[in-house]
Amino acid sequence: MKLYYSPNLNPRVAVAVARHLGSPVDYRRASPRHPDHIAAFRAINPNALVPVLEEDDGRRLWETDAIACRLSALAGSDFWRRGDDEPEMILWVSWAAHHLNAAAGTLYFERLIRPSFSDQAAPVAVIAEAMANVRTHAVTLDAALSGRTWLLGDALSYADFRVGTALPFADGAGLPLQGLENLARWRGQLEAIDAWRAPFDGLD
Ligand SMILES: N[C@@H](CCC(=O)N[C@@H](CS)C(=O)NCC(=O)O)C(=O)O
């Protein structure tokens, strides 16, 4: 089973999930958007993006959430919750995609990725809107974490990894997280997990 990845936002989460679960994957570093690779990579993922999980029977999954769901099932783990806790986990996975990570992803792109291929300054209005949105969603997250160890209560779940997607890049992307104590405490808990803090250790 192969996991195609790059060091960026979403594949970082997929690699962290595989490491956390001890999944028996062969990690394959990829540059799907490189002009020399994009056409060939579209045969692996028509979106030319990573992560992609390729199973030994040739089945492929793209999308970080689908990969986390599959790896958790293969590991026999409840990291991807089933049963009564599943709707609340999906709440956070969906909220992260549509709200927090959408806004944080804009800052990640404009401040960390754009400078690697363009010397044009990031658009001021885009940055201002993303900053305001990240702050709003970070305050929501901080309040939700009050009195809870992890997002679903006492035990870590995929919701924590998915909502935390942008946190490893928070300093470089300038995410406005100041003064949010519950969020800071939870971020520290994530950082204490080897698979989260250093998912690429020992990989190319
Ligand atoms: N919705 C997809 C997004 C995947 C995506 O945007 N991947 C980006 C990195 S964050 C990518 O492959 N960029 C090219 C690269 O990293 O080389 C997911 O959640 O997995």
PDBQT file of the ligand as one rigid body, heavy atoms in Angstrom, charges set to zero:
ROOT
HETATM    1  N1  LIG A 301      -9.018  18.342  -0.618  1.00  0.00    +0.000 N 
HETATM    2  C1  LIG A 301      -7.697  17.711  -0.724  1.00  0.00    +0.000 C 
HETATM    3  C2  LIG A 301      -6.684  18.809  -0.951  1.00  0.00    +0.000 C 
HETATM    4  C3  LIG A 301      -5.332  18.254  -1.381  1.00  0.00    +0.000 C 
HETATM    5  C4  LIG A 301      -4.356  19.396  -1.682  1.00  0.00    +0.000 C 
HETATM    6  O1  LIG A 301      -4.749  20.566  -1.786  1.00  0.00    +0.000 OA
HETATM    7  N2  LIG A 301      -3.068  19.037  -1.797  1.00  0.00    +0.000 N 
HETATM    8  C5  LIG A 301      -2.048  20.025  -2.055  1.00  0.00    +0.000 C 
HETATM    9  C6  LIG A 301      -1.173  20.235  -0.804  1.00  0.00    +0.000 C 
HETATM   10  S1  LIG A 301      -2.089  20.934   0.524  1.00  0.00    +0.000 SA
HETATM   11  C7  LIG A 301      -1.116  19.536  -3.140  1.00  0.00    +0.000 C 
HETATM   12  O2  LIG A 301      -1.106  18.378  -3.515  1.00  0.00    +0.000 OA
HETATM   13  N3  LIG A 301      -0.275  20.448  -3.636  1.00  0.00    +0.000 N 
HETATM   14  C8  LIG A 301       0.828  20.088  -4.479  1.00  0.00    +0.000 C 
HETATM   15  C9  LIG A 301       2.003  19.617  -3.652  1.00  0.00    +0.000 C 
HETATM   16  O3  LIG A 301       1.927  19.561  -2.407  1.00  0.00    +0.000 OA
HETATM   17  O4  LIG A 301       3.037  19.295  -4.256  1.00  0.00    +0.000 OA
HETATM   18  C10 LIG A 301      -7.424  16.919   0.574  1.00  0.00    +0.000 C 
HETATM   19  O5  LIG A 301      -8.033  17.229   1.599  1.00  0.00    +0.000 OA
HETATM   20  O6  LIG A 301      -6.623  15.975   0.558  1.00  0.00    +0.000 OA
ENDROOT
TORSDOF 0
